[in-house]
Amino acid sequence: MIEANAILARIDGMDTAESVKLFAESATVMFGNGQPMVGRDAIKAGTAVFYSSIAGLRHRILNEWTVGQDTIAEAAVTYTRHDGRQVTIPAATIWRVRDDGLITNYRVFIDLAPVYAA
């Protein structure tokens, strides 16, 4: 099983090809109040759109709980906007892995409004 820091570091790298390797072929990703992305192709496309809307991001894990195949990570996420400003907001992410360590379900609970505010 991949550790939470390793998963979030790969996401912070903003490389869609690398990020999508975390997920099982039929995985589901739910980000904020967006529509679910089902399957690697949809996850890759949705992630690419999101990455293009920011200049960077960095997760700092505050708390982490793992029970069996489920992990919950509470984090402070710092987003770098295209104008160079940085905004740090709280997030909670819950994911489930299968026996081979690939993520089957990934849910991010976050309010991104401060990232895009003028």
N, CA and C of each residue as an Amber inpcrd file, in Angstrom:
protein
   354
   0.8510000  -1.1860000   0.0000000   0.0000000   0.0000000   0.0000000
   0.8910000   1.2410000   0.0000000   0.5710000   2.2190000  -0.8280000
   1.3170000   3.4630000  -0.9030000   0.9060000   4.3540000   0.2710000
   1.8730000   4.9410000   0.9360000   1.6140000   5.8320000   2.0680000
   0.9490000   7.1220000   1.5950000   0.1790000   7.7470000   2.4950000
  -0.5430000   8.9810000   2.1690000   0.3950000  10.0670000   1.6720000
   1.5410000  10.2480000   2.3260000   2.4840000  11.2800000   1.8780000
   2.9340000  11.0370000   0.4420000   3.1490000   9.7900000   0.0720000
   3.5920000   9.4680000  -1.2840000   2.4880000   9.7360000  -2.2990000
   1.2590000   9.4030000  -1.9420000   0.1200000   9.6620000  -2.8380000
  -0.0320000  11.1570000  -3.0660000  -0.0460000  11.9230000  -1.9770000
  -0.2640000  13.3640000  -2.1050000   0.9340000  14.0470000  -2.7640000
   2.1440000  13.5480000  -2.5540000   3.3120000  14.1130000  -3.2300000
   3.2130000  13.9030000  -4.7410000   2.7060000  12.7470000  -5.1530000
   2.5460000  12.5040000  -6.5910000   1.5050000  13.4540000  -7.1770000
   0.4310000  13.6780000  -6.4500000  -0.5960000  14.6230000  -6.8970000
  -0.0060000  16.0340000  -6.9620000   0.7890000  16.3980000  -5.9420000
   1.4150000  17.7200000  -5.9120000   2.3690000  17.9260000  -7.0810000
   2.8920000  16.8460000  -7.6530000   3.7820000  16.9450000  -8.8040000
   3.0910000  17.4280000 -10.0680000   1.7590000  17.4060000 -10.0750000
   0.9370000  17.9010000 -11.1800000   1.2690000  17.2410000 -12.5220000
   1.6200000  15.9710000 -12.4800000   1.8930000  15.1980000 -13.6810000
   0.7360000  14.2150000 -13.8380000  -0.1730000  14.5040000 -14.7640000
  -1.3740000  13.6770000 -14.8970000  -1.0400000  12.2210000 -15.2030000
  -0.0230000  11.9910000 -16.0190000   0.3440000  10.6120000 -16.3660000
   0.7940000   9.8460000 -15.1230000   1.5170000  10.4910000 -14.2350000
   1.9600000   9.8430000 -13.0020000   0.8120000   9.7270000 -12.0010000
   0.0190000  10.7710000 -11.8650000  -1.0900000  10.7560000 -10.9070000
  -2.0840000   9.6460000 -11.2100000  -2.4010000   9.4480000 -12.4780000
  -3.4200000   8.4680000 -12.8470000  -2.9620000   7.0370000 -12.5540000
  -1.6610000   6.8190000 -12.4490000  -1.1410000   5.4870000 -12.1310000
  -1.5150000   5.0330000 -10.7200000  -1.9570000   5.9550000  -9.8930000
  -2.3880000   5.6130000  -8.5350000  -3.7070000   4.8500000  -8.5280000
  -4.4770000   4.9660000  -9.6080000  -5.8570000   4.5080000  -9.6220000
  -6.0570000   3.2170000 -10.4060000  -6.9750000   2.3910000  -9.9060000
  -7.4120000   1.2130000 -10.6400000  -8.1260000   1.6700000 -11.9080000
  -8.1610000   0.8190000 -12.9040000  -8.7640000   1.1740000 -14.1990000
 -10.2070000   1.6720000 -14.0560000 -10.9700000   1.1080000 -13.1350000
 -12.3860000   1.4820000 -12.9800000 -12.6300000   2.3710000 -11.7550000
 -11.5880000   3.0430000 -11.2730000 -11.7030000   3.8720000 -10.0650000
 -12.6790000   5.0340000 -10.2680000 -13.1780000   5.5290000  -9.1380000
 -14.0380000   6.7090000  -9.1230000 -13.3590000   7.7910000  -8.2890000
 -13.3530000   9.0170000  -8.8270000 -12.8310000  10.1720000  -8.1040000
 -13.9420000  11.2050000  -8.0130000 -14.1550000  11.6990000  -6.7960000
 -15.1280000  12.7690000  -6.5520000 -14.3630000  13.9130000  -5.9040000
 -14.2940000  15.0450000  -6.5860000 -13.5300000  16.1930000  -6.1040000
 -14.4830000  17.3270000  -5.7720000 -14.5380000  17.6950000  -4.4840000
 -15.4490000  18.7550000  -4.0630000 -16.8750000  18.4050000  -4.4420000
 -17.5760000  19.3730000  -5.0040000 -18.9580000  19.1210000  -5.4060000
 -19.0740000  18.8330000  -6.9050000 -17.9410000  18.4540000  -7.5280000
 -17.9450000  18.1330000  -8.9520000 -18.5840000  16.7900000  -9.2380000
 -18.7850000  16.5360000 -10.4970000 -19.3420000  15.2630000 -10.9410000
 -18.2930000  14.1640000 -10.7590000 -18.7140000  12.9500000 -10.4390000
 -17.7470000  11.8540000 -10.3010000 -17.0170000  11.6000000 -11.6170000
 -15.7430000  11.3200000 -11.5100000 -14.9400000  10.9050000 -12.6600000
 -14.7500000   9.4020000 -12.5040000 -15.1700000   8.6500000 -13.5010000
 -15.1190000   7.1880000 -13.4130000 -14.1880000   6.6540000 -14.4890000
 -13.1840000   5.9140000 -14.0680000 -12.2190000   5.3280000 -14.9840000
 -10.9970000   6.2100000 -15.1660000  -9.8810000   5.5740000 -15.4900000
  -8.6120000   6.3010000 -15.6240000  -8.6610000   7.4160000 -16.6570000
  -9.3230000   7.1920000 -17.7860000  -9.3700000   8.2300000 -18.8200000
 -10.0750000   9.4780000 -18.3080000 -11.2080000   9.2900000 -17.6360000
 -11.9510000  10.4370000 -17.0900000 -11.1570000  11.1170000 -15.9820000
 -10.4940000  10.3260000 -15.1530000  -9.6800000  10.8910000 -14.0690000
  -8.5220000  11.6960000 -14.6540000  -7.8770000  11.1560000 -15.6650000
  -6.7580000  11.8590000 -16.3020000  -7.2260000  13.1670000 -16.9260000
  -8.3450000  13.1390000 -17.6340000  -8.8680000  14.3440000 -18.2810000
  -9.2820000  15.3920000 -17.2440000 -10.0040000  14.9690000 -16.2250000
 -10.4510000  15.8980000 -15.1880000  -9.2990000  16.4870000 -14.4050000
  -8.3020000  15.6620000 -14.1240000  -7.1310000  16.1310000 -13.3960000
  -6.3560000  17.1410000 -14.2380000  -6.2360000  16.8900000 -15.5230000
  -5.5240000  17.8200000 -16.4140000  -6.2070000  19.1830000 -16.4330000
  -7.5300000  19.1910000 -16.4920000  -8.2710000  20.4560000 -16.4750000
  -8.0120000  21.1910000 -15.1610000  -8.0750000  20.4650000 -14.0530000
  -7.8410000  21.0970000 -12.7520000  -6.4160000  21.6410000 -12.6610000
  -5.4320000  20.8320000 -13.0210000  -4.0450000  21.2800000 -12.9540000
  -3.8220000  22.5350000 -13.8030000  -4.5080000  22.6410000 -14.9390000
  -4.3220000  23.8150000 -15.7980000  -4.8900000  25.0880000 -15.1720000
  -5.7510000  24.9370000 -14.1700000  -6.3800000  26.1110000 -13.5560000
  -5.5510000  26.7000000 -12.4160000  -4.4440000  26.0360000 -12.0530000
  -3.5750000  26.5090000 -10.9710000  -2.1130000  26.4160000 -11.4250000
  -1.2460000  27.1200000 -10.6920000   0.1830000  27.0560000 -11.0100000
   0.8970000  26.0000000 -10.1770000   0.3020000  25.6240000  -9.0400000
   0.9290000  24.6150000  -8.2000000   0.0780000  24.2840000  -6.9960000
   0.4270000  23.2060000  -6.2890000  -0.2410000  22.8370000  -5.0500000
   0.6960000  22.0180000  -4.1850000   0.4480000  22.0790000  -2.8860000
   1.2560000  21.3360000  -1.9260000   0.3740000  20.9370000  -0.7460000
   0.3500000  19.6540000  -0.4360000  -0.4090000  19.1280000   0.7000000
   0.4860000  19.0260000   1.9300000  -0.0510000  19.4000000   3.0770000
   0.6050000  19.1550000   4.3580000  -0.3820000  18.3660000   5.2070000
  -0.0710000  17.1080000   5.4560000  -0.9760000  16.2460000   6.2100000
  -0.9700000  16.6570000   7.6800000  -2.1690000  16.8900000   8.1970000
  -2.3380000  17.2530000   9.6020000  -2.6790000  16.0370000  10.4510000
  -3.5180000  15.1770000   9.9210000  -3.9220000  13.9400000  10.5880000
  -4.1730000  12.8840000   9.5340000  -3.9680000  11.6370000   9.9190000
  -4.1900000  10.5260000   8.9860000  -4.6880000   9.3210000   9.7810000
  -5.7170000   8.6850000   9.2360000  -6.2600000   7.4860000   9.8550000
  -6.4110000   6.4280000   8.7780000  -5.8980000   5.2370000   9.0370000
  -6.0560000   4.1240000   8.1120000  -6.6570000   2.9500000   8.8660000
  -7.7350000   2.4240000   8.3100000  -8.3900000   1.2360000   8.8560000
  -8.6000000   0.2880000   7.6940000  -7.8940000  -0.8240000   7.7250000
  -8.0090000  -1.7710000   6.6210000  -7.5660000  -1.1250000   5.3220000
  -8.4530000  -1.0980000   4.3530000  -8.1270000  -0.5520000   3.0320000
  -8.5710000   0.8970000   2.8550000  -9.0490000   1.5190000   3.9250000
  -9.5470000   2.8900000   3.8590000  -8.6180000   3.8410000   4.6030000
  -8.3610000   4.9900000   3.9920000  -7.5440000   6.0320000   4.6140000
  -8.2900000   7.3460000   4.5630000  -8.1920000   8.1070000   5.6440000
  -8.6970000   9.4750000   5.7100000  -7.4940000  10.3520000   6.0120000
  -7.2980000  11.3940000   5.2200000  -6.2130000  12.3410000   5.4520000
  -6.7960000  13.7400000   5.5650000  -6.5080000  14.3820000   6.6860000
  -6.8500000  15.7930000   6.8720000  -5.6070000  16.5790000   6.4970000
  -5.7590000  17.5800000   5.6490000  -4.5910000  18.3120000   5.1670000
  -4.8600000  19.8060000   5.0580000  -3.7850000  20.5500000   5.0960000
  -3.7970000  21.9550000   4.7000000  -3.1790000  21.9600000   3.3090000
  -3.9200000  22.4520000   2.3440000  -3.4530000  22.4250000   0.9620000
  -3.1710000  23.8510000   0.5160000  -1.9370000  24.0840000   0.0900000
  -1.5540000  25.4030000  -0.4030000  -1.5690000  25.3790000  -1.9190000
  -2.4120000  26.2260000  -2.4840000  -2.5330000  26.3540000  -3.9370000
  -1.8010000  27.6090000  -4.3680000  -1.0410000  27.5060000  -5.4400000
  -0.4180000  28.6690000  -6.0450000  -1.2310000  29.0070000  -7.2830000
  -1.7350000  30.2210000  -7.2860000  -2.5410000  30.6780000  -8.4110000
  -1.6330000  31.1160000  -9.5570000  -2.2110000  31.3190000 -10.7280000
  -1.4300000  31.7740000 -11.8770000  -0.8870000  33.1880000 -11.6710000
  -1.5040000  33.9680000 -10.7890000  -1.0060000  35.3140000 -10.5030000
   0.0920000  35.2970000  -9.4300000   0.4590000  34.0970000  -8.9630000
   1.5210000  33.9630000  -7.9830000   1.0650000  33.9490000  -6.5360000
  -0.1540000  34.3740000  -6.2710000  -0.6690000  34.3480000  -4.8980000
  -0.8240000  32.9170000  -4.4310000  -0.6120000  32.7130000  -3.1410000
  -0.8240000  31.3980000  -2.5470000  -1.9940000  31.4620000  -1.5810000
  -2.8040000  30.4100000  -1.6030000  -3.9710000  30.2950000  -0.7440000
  -3.9260000  28.9200000  -0.0930000  -4.0140000  28.8880000   1.2290000
  -4.0210000  27.6110000   1.9460000  -5.4100000  27.3730000   2.5060000
  -5.9580000  26.2080000   2.2100000  -7.3010000  25.8640000   2.6730000
  -7.3240000  24.4370000   3.2190000  -8.2770000  24.1580000   4.1150000
  -8.3720000  22.8070000   4.6760000  -9.0440000  21.8480000   3.6940000
  -8.6550000  20.5830000   3.7920000  -9.2540000  19.5450000   2.9550000
  -9.2480000  18.2300000   3.7270000 -10.1880000  17.3890000   3.3830000
 -10.2040000  16.0170000   3.8790000 -10.3500000  15.1120000   2.6680000
  -9.5220000  14.0880000   2.6080000  -9.5560000  13.1510000   1.4960000
  -9.7180000  11.7420000   2.0530000 -10.6120000  10.9970000   1.4370000
 -10.8650000   9.6150000   1.8410000 -10.6250000   8.7410000   0.6210000
  -9.8350000   7.6850000   0.7970000  -9.6530000   6.7640000  -0.3260000
  -9.6220000   5.3260000   0.1470000  -9.9610000   4.4630000  -0.7920000
  -9.9600000   3.0180000  -0.5670000  -9.0510000   2.3880000  -1.6130000
  -8.2500000   1.4330000  -1.1660000  -7.3650000   0.7120000  -2.0830000
  -7.7710000  -0.7470000  -2.1410000  -7.4390000  -1.3710000  -3.2390000
  -7.6440000  -2.8130000  -3.3280000  -6.3460000  -3.4930000  -2.9230000
  -6.3200000  -4.8110000  -2.9570000  -5.1780000  -5.5750000  -2.4580000
  -3.8470000  -5.2180000  -3.1190000  -3.8760000  -4.8080000  -4.3850000
  -2.6250000  -4.4600000  -5.0660000  -2.1790000  -3.0250000  -4.8060000
  -2.9330000  -2.2900000  -3.9620000  -2.5680000  -0.9330000  -3.5900000
  -3.1280000   0.1540000  -4.4730000  -3.7880000  -0.2080000  -5.5730000
  -4.3830000   0.8040000  -6.4410000  -5.6640000   1.3430000  -5.8130000
  -5.8830000   2.6300000  -5.9810000  -7.0500000   3.2980000  -5.4070000
  -8.2870000   2.9780000  -6.2400000  -9.3650000   2.5890000  -5.5590000
 -10.6230000   2.3000000  -6.2450000 -11.6490000   3.4160000  -6.0640000
 -11.5280000   4.1620000  -4.9740000 -12.4660000   5.2440000  -4.6890000
 -11.7070000   6.3430000  -3.9730000 -11.8270000   7.5720000  -4.4680000
 -11.0570000   8.7010000  -3.9380000 -11.9970000   9.8940000  -3.8580000
 -12.1860000  10.4230000  -2.6610000 -13.1210000  11.5370000  -2.4650000
 -12.4190000  12.6750000  -1.7340000 -12.5060000  13.8670000  -2.3060000
 -11.8870000  15.0510000  -1.7210000 -12.9970000  16.0030000  -1.2820000
 -12.9490000  16.3770000  -0.0130000 -13.9230000  17.3090000   0.5510000
 -13.2020000  18.6300000   0.7860000 -13.5740000  19.6360000  -0.0210000
 -12.8510000  20.9090000  -0.0300000 -13.7330000  21.9950000  -0.6310000
 -13.4880000  23.2200000  -0.2290000 -14.1480000  24.3770000  -0.8350000
 -13.0610000  25.1740000  -1.5430000 -13.0260000  25.1150000  -2.8550000
 -11.9930000  25.7920000  -3.6370000 -12.2860000  27.2620000  -3.9240000
 -13.4160000  27.7800000  -3.4700000 -13.7760000  29.1670000  -3.7710000
 -12.6510000  30.1520000  -3.4310000 -11.9650000  30.0150000  -2.2860000
 -10.8890000  30.9800000  -1.9840000  -9.7340000  30.9390000  -2.9930000
  -9.5190000  29.8170000  -3.6520000  -8.4350000  29.7090000  -4.6170000
  -8.7170000  30.5750000  -5.8460000  -9.9740000  30.6420000  -6.2390000
 -10.3500000  31.3490000  -7.4540000 -10.9310000  32.7240000  -7.2050000
 -11.0170000  33.1560000  -5.9400000 -11.5720000  34.4740000  -5.6080000
 -10.6430000  35.5670000  -6.1370000 -11.2460000  36.6690000  -6.5470000
 -10.4550000  37.8010000  -7.0960000  -9.5880000  38.4480000  -6.0560000
